[in-house]
């Protein structure tokens, strides 16, 4: 093998194989090593029927079964896989789902242009080839699957501007039988943009109304939301606002509300599914932003505030998004290196910091081995819901893959956040001009009252002792969360909470900080949201404040 080939292999393994990585954990997140060299895991799903975790190793074409109860792996080799016999490469498998019966696992295969089914009982694979033809691409690049019932599935591909329907009873192994293409006419909404730049993001199904919602995008240029009525077989198109240019992940909550990530910014959006106009205005949707990037992405400890030149309002890139049974919204922040949960009922966001970082994926110097920086590429996730009938064996967790680290992991949702956050006021009205007006926000951060049965708080402080908190603020004035047009002063910039182990049940520790906001340049009048809170070593908690900018 030539020196050039060896160098290419080494470079591929450096970026993808989790070389010399450690198994890291914090109070909320635990990582698990995959028993295969360079697996490159992507798609993942929790099996509620059997209490198992399933995921695809995209390098060698391996379906993994992980049992949380006894912490063991089983693996099943997919019969054919494009990259298995090559020194480098993989086939991106972005989606893995169990069907309505819970007996079959379905997943996407980019390179072989296929949807696969694995029968859990017979341990057999079936491959269904997508009848996609293109002069530009060799594959539809299937990316997202959903089931209407036990007889019908729908899926889309990034490079195929079509919705695909699978009649499960007619689908046959090794063929395209039973798969129907439903072309999508985009009606010139991407006019002037080369066709090869236009793709689809993901889909979600409104089971009650039998509507399929699809995201379409030209990355960082334009976004469109598509609705397909299964009964009438008609499409409806909705043009997204100009600042919402990369809609990718999509989900529906129990209130038939649509949630979409913008995977080019730090934003995700809530949209009512009963839209009247084909061209959406910012007022037609609720705009939410994540916290600023943690300075740890750049190799600076979050509590180190000495570097004033560090710009943290870079894009955190929310990727995929899911709604839980209680309508909590979960998204993975690709570059933010966090898993975020947003609670629409009380307008609070909790973000869990992922304890692994890869210096290769960072803005800091990869030649400096002493720096811990970058992110772990947690590219896909699934939410495990607590099952009341078997609470001893089931818990509530968010399972995720780390594409470049050869690991999976989970966020333990049974462990509560040990502080509560109140923000006052919850609504601000300021002028959009620089007229020396100052809006004062007073924020109170309260430690939960200790109780004898509050094991989370007791164990957290037994572990941490002294909790360090850093105030954070972001806003929807810009898609990346920057507070453009507002001069922001935070006092103090660092908070400390000490909890003596002898603290009685009646004691509550309280700290507070204030934020002063003052317009320093023109702000376009309108309604915005601020996310205000604190970052700790393991989590960030923020509360939404509504901001009205008037003339």
C-alpha positions, -999 to +999 in steps of 0.1 A: +000+000+000+014+034-010+024+061+015-005+083+001-030+055+008-017+050+043-019+087+050-055+088+038-064+059+061-048+076+090-066+109+083-099+091+080-094+072+113-084+104+131-116+121+122-140+091+126-127+063+147-125+076+183-088+069+186-074+073+221-107+084+235-118+080+271-152+069+285-164+101+302-193+108+325-208+136+345-237+138+370-263+135+342-245+119+313-229+084+310-210+072+279-206+036+268-178+022+246-189+003+215-172-032+212-162-026+176-132-007+163-143+024+143-180+017+142-191+054+133-225+051+150-253+074+137-290+063+139-303+050+172-337+040+187-349+028+221-370-004+220-398+001+246-411-034+240-379-052+250-361-024+269-332-024+244-312+002+225-306-004+188-281+015+166-262+012+133-224+012+131-221+028+096-184+019+090-188-019+089-226-023+085-234-036+120-267-035+138-260-033+175-284-044+203-276-030+237-293-041+269-292-014+296-303-038+323-272-060+321-250-036+301-242-061+273-240-058+235-251-081+207-243-074+171-257-085+138-239-081+105-260-065+077-257-089+047-242-063+024-226-029+032-209-006+008-179+004+029-172-029+047-145-041+023-128-007+017-100+007+038-120+039+045-156+051+042-191+045+056-227+046+046-247+072+065-276+057+083-295+086+098-328+070+108-337+038+127-372+031+139-393+002+152-426-004+135-460-004+152-457-040+162-423-035+179-410-067+162-392-051+133-364-026+130-362-004+100-332+018+090-318+038+061-287+030+040-273+059+020-248+042-002-269+012-013-299+035-018-320+012+004-343+008+034-336-023+055-358-043+078-346-066+106-369-091+122-361-093+159-376-128+163-361-145+132-329-124+132-332-119+095-325-088+073-344-077+043-333-050+018-357-028-001-341-009-030-354+026-037-363+030-074-345+063-077-330+075-109-309+107-113-284+121-137-267+138-108-267+114-079-264+076-076-286+075-045-317+092-031-298+093+002-327+081+024-327+100+057-361+099+075-388+072+080-422+073+096-451+048+099-488+056+094-499+021+105-486-015+103-491-016+065-478+018+053-446+037+058-433+069+042-397+081+038-377+108+021-342+112+008-319+142+010-312+141-028-346+130-040-372+158-043-400+132-037-420+116-010-418+078-010-446+054+001-439+018+011-468-007+010-453-030+035-474-060+025-461-057-011-425-050-004-401-078-013-366-085-003-339-074-028-364-055-050-382-022-053-417-038-052-442-020-031-423+013-032-441+042-049-425+076-057-446+107-051-428+136-068-429+170-050-434+201-072-417+230-055-435+256-077-404+277-083-399+285-046-361+278-050-358+298-082-323+308-090-307+281-068-290+252-085-311+220-082-282+201-068-282+224-038-319+217-029-327+188-007-351+174+019-345+174+057-369+150+075-405+142+079-432+139+106-467+125+104-498+141+120-515+108+128-549+124+137-552+143+104-531+120+083-509+148+071-472+144+064-449+174+071-416+177+053-387+202+055-370+213+023-339+235+021-310+249+002-285+251+030-281+286+044-301+300+014-338+291+017-363+270+036-397+256+027-422+236+047-443+210+028-476+193+038-489+162+021-525+151+027-526+113+026-563+112+018-564+138-010-529+131-022-523+168-025-492+189-015-493+224+001-461+245+003-452+271+029-423+295+023-403+302+055-390+336+064-358+347+049-338+343+082-350+306+085-329+291+057-319+255+068-350+237+082-339+202+090-353+183+120-391+182+124-415+168+149-451+172+160-462+175+196-495+162+211-512+196+204-506+191+166-479+219+168-449+216+145-413+221+158-384+225+133-347+231+138-326+255+117-294+235+113-274+265+103-280+286+134-287+283+171-325+283+165-356+261+165-391+271+158-427+263+169-453+266+141-491+261+143-501+234+118-532+253+108-516+280+086-536+304+065-509+318+043-485+301+020-458+326+029-450+325+066-441+356+085-419+356+117-451+364+136-465+330+125-440+311+145-424+311+179-386+315+177-364+298+204-326+299+207-302+278+227-276+292+251-244+307+237-216+282+230-198+272+262-163+286+262-152+250+267-157+244+230-127+267+225-106+252+253-115+278+281-132+266+313-168+279+315-160+298+347-129+315+333-142+350+324-107+366+319-108+364+280-131+392+270-124+387+233-140+352+232-171+354+210-196+327+221-225+336+198-215+311+172-240+287+158-248+257+181-266+239+153-297+222+167-300+191+145-328+166+150-358+172+172-384+150+190-415+156+211-421+134+242-455+122+255-457+153+277-449+176+248-414+183+260-392+192+230-357+176+228-330+185+203-293+178+200-269+208+196-243+195+172-216+221+178-230+232+211-221+197+225-253+195+244-287+178+245-314+203+251-349+200+266-375+227+261-406+229+283-433+249+264-456+250+294-432+270+316-409+283+288-378+268+304-349+251+287-324+227+303-293+217+284-271+188+294-233+191+287-218+161+270-185+153+288-165+142+258-148+167+235-127+161+203-100+186+197-101+179+159-136+194+158-129+228+173-115+262+168-086+257+191-051+245+181-052+207+174-014+207+179-018+216+215-025+183+233-030+201+267-062+217+256-096+200+260-119+215+234-142+208+206-173+186+205-182+149+204-205+148+173-237+136+190-255+134+157-286+114+165-307+105+196-339+089+208-360+095+239-367+066+263-400+073+281-406+060+316-430+030+315-452+029+346-460-008+345-424-018+350-408+011+368-380-010+384-366-019+350-374+012+330-362+047+336-363+079+315-333+086+294-322+103+262-299+079+242-275+093+217-246+083+194-212+100+191-202+096+155-165+104+158-160+088+193-170+052+189-194+056+218-231+058+226-244+075+258-275+086+276-288+115+296-304+104+329-337+123+332-345+108+365-319+131+380-335+165+386-317+198+382-308+209+417-316+246+414-347+265+403-347+297+383-370+326+385-367+356+362-384+390+369-398+406+349-409+381+323-418+408+298-398+438+286-408+467+264-379+489+252-373+514+224-355+503+193-333+534+193-303+544+213-320+569+237-302+561+269-332+540+281-321+511+303-342+480+309-333+463+342-338+425+346-334+410+381-329+373+382-331+351+412-314+317+412-327+294+440-314+261+453-343+237+458-352+231+494-335+199+506-358+171+516-349+137+530-360+120+499-344+145+475-315+123+466-306+142+435-299+174+454-280+156+482-259+135+458-252+164+435-238+186+462-220+157+478-203+153+444-198+190+436-196+206+470-193+242+457-214+249+426-201+275+402-226+292+380-221+315+350-249+338+340-258+334+303-281+353+279-291+348+243-319+361+221-339+359+189-327+392+176-304+371+155-307+334+145-274+326+163-286+341+196-265+372+196-279+402+215-273+426+187-282+462+194-283+458+232-254+466+254-254+439+281-240+442+316-241+412+340-233+416+377-218+395+391-203+374+362-197+343+384-218+329+412-209+304+439-233+282+459-219+264+489-240+237+505-228+224+538-235+188+544-250+197+577-276+219+561-311+212+575-342+205+555-355+240+561-324+258+547-325+272+512-294+287+495-301+317+473-279+337+450-289+363+424-275+383+395-288+412+375-287+420+338-288+456+325-299+460+289-294+492+270-300+498+233-267+509+216-278+508+180-310+505+160-331+474+166-359+465+142-392+469+160-410+436+167-414+408+192-384+388+204-375+363+230-345+363+254-333+332+271-317+340+304-301+317+329-270+301+342-244+276+330-229+250+354-203+223+348-230+197+339-261+217+328-275+250+317-310+262+328-327+292+311-360+309+313-377+328+284-383+365+287-405+382+261-390+414+246-411+439+226-391+465+207-412+495+199-406+525+177 
